């Protein structure tokens, strides 16, 4: 004798239910009592719904009259509700002598990252003689902070780290 293995997560519906008698709960949540499987199937078909086994381990097993397709949809919707965005750190590097258009391109890229709930790390990198004009880098950071004020807040203020100025922005 072969038995068909049914997954524990999968509920039996309509003709898959083999046990009789069963306890039946109506479509509105009212108790219909302990009745035979055939009678329960007939009641479910009268209202155009499915008979779904909700507690197979009980004695007698508990079945409910419901729209099974709608039930599965709501279960899947509830399962995906808990998804959250894990923020990442995105780094954008600048040079102190950056052109206005290039600066706006970098600022718009940062705006997009912030819109996706990611943090943005700006680094102003100095090379050679540029190290003598660190104040230009801090002016660039002030300009950037003003440009992103509507979508970002400064999480870590601008600070020198070796040959670069680093500032971190977080989405508002």
N, C-alpha and C positions, 0 to 999 in steps of 0.2 A: 504494500500500500504506500503510494507516494503522497507526501504532503507538500503543499505549496507554501514556501516561506514568504511571509509578508513582513516588510520592514516595520519596525516599531513606530516610526514616525508617520507611516502611511495609514490613513483611516480606511476602513472598509465602508463601501457605500452600496446601497440598493441590493442587487442580487449577490454581491460578495459576502453579505452577512448570512451565515449558515445556522446560527444559533436560534432556537425558539424555546421558550418565550423570551421576550425582551421588555425592558422598561423603556417607555417612549415619552419624550418631551416634545410638545407641539412647536409650531413655527413661532408663536408668540411667547414661548417659555412656559406654557401651562403643562402640567402633568397629565398625561393621558392614561397612565397606569401601566400594569404589566399585561401585555397582549401578545398574540402570536406574531411571528415575523411576517406572514402573508397579509394579515390584517393591517399591520403597521405600514407595509409597502403600499397597500391599497389607499390608506389615508394620505400618504405622501404624494402619490400620483394624482389624487383628487385635487390637491391644491397646487399641483405642478412643481413640486420640490423634490429633493432627494432625502433618503433615509441614511443618516451618517452615524456610524458607531463612534461614540465619543469616550466611553469608558469600557473597554473590552474585558478588563479584569474583574469587574464587579459581578455579583451574583444577584439577579440576572444582569447581563450586560446592558449598559445604558446607550440608547440611540436617540438621535435628535432629528426632527424634520427641519431641513434648512436648504438654502441654495448653496450647493457645494462649491460651484465655481466662484461665487462671490466670497465665500468663506476662505478659499485658498488665496484669492487676490488680496484680501485684507491681512492674512497671515504674512504673505510675502512683503506687503507694504510695511507692516510693523517690524519685520526683520531688517529691512533696509533703513529704517528710521534712525537707528543708532549710529549711522556712519558719520564720522567727523573728519574735518580736514586737519591733517598734521602739518603745522607750518614748517617751512624750510627756510634756511638762510640763503639769500641770493646776494652775491657780491658783484658790485659794479666799480670798476677802477677809472679814475680820472687822472689827468695831468694838470698842473697848474696853468698852463698856457692853452687850455682847451678853447675852441671857437664857440660862439654863441649857438650855432645850429647844432653842433655836436653835443653841447651841454643840454639843449632841449631834448635831443634824442635820448640821451641817457636818463634825463628826468622823466620822460614819458615811459621809458622801459621800467623804471622804478615804480611809477604810478600803476602800471599794469601788474607788476609783482605784488604790490600792496593791495590791489583790488582782489587778488587771488589769496589774500590772507597770509602772505609770506613776509618775512622780515627782510630788510634790505640793508646790506653793509656797504657803505661807500668808503673807498680808499682813495686818497689823493696821494699819488706816488711822486716822489722827488728824485731827480737824477742829476748828478754832477753839480753845476753851478746853481741849479734850482734850489738847492738846500739853503742858500743864503736868503731866499725870499719865501720863508715859511708863512709869513703873514698873507701872501697871495692865496695860499691854500686854505687858510681859515676864512678869508673873504668868500672864496668859492663855496665853502661849506655853509656859510650864512645865506648866500644866494640860493643854494639848494634847499635849505630849511624853509626859507620863505616860499619857494616854488611848490614844495610838497606839504605846506601847512594844512591844507584842506583835507588831505587823505592820510597823513602820517603824523606820528608824534616821535620825538627823539627819545629813544630808549637808553642810549649811552651817548653822552656828550662827546664832542670831538676831542681827541687826544692824540699826541704824537706817539707813535710806536716805531722806533727806529727811523727809517727814511720815509715814513708815510703818516698821514693823518687819517684816523679811522673814526667813523661815526655810524651808529646803528639806528635805523628807523623801524618802527613797528606800526602796523595798520591801526587806525583809530577805531 
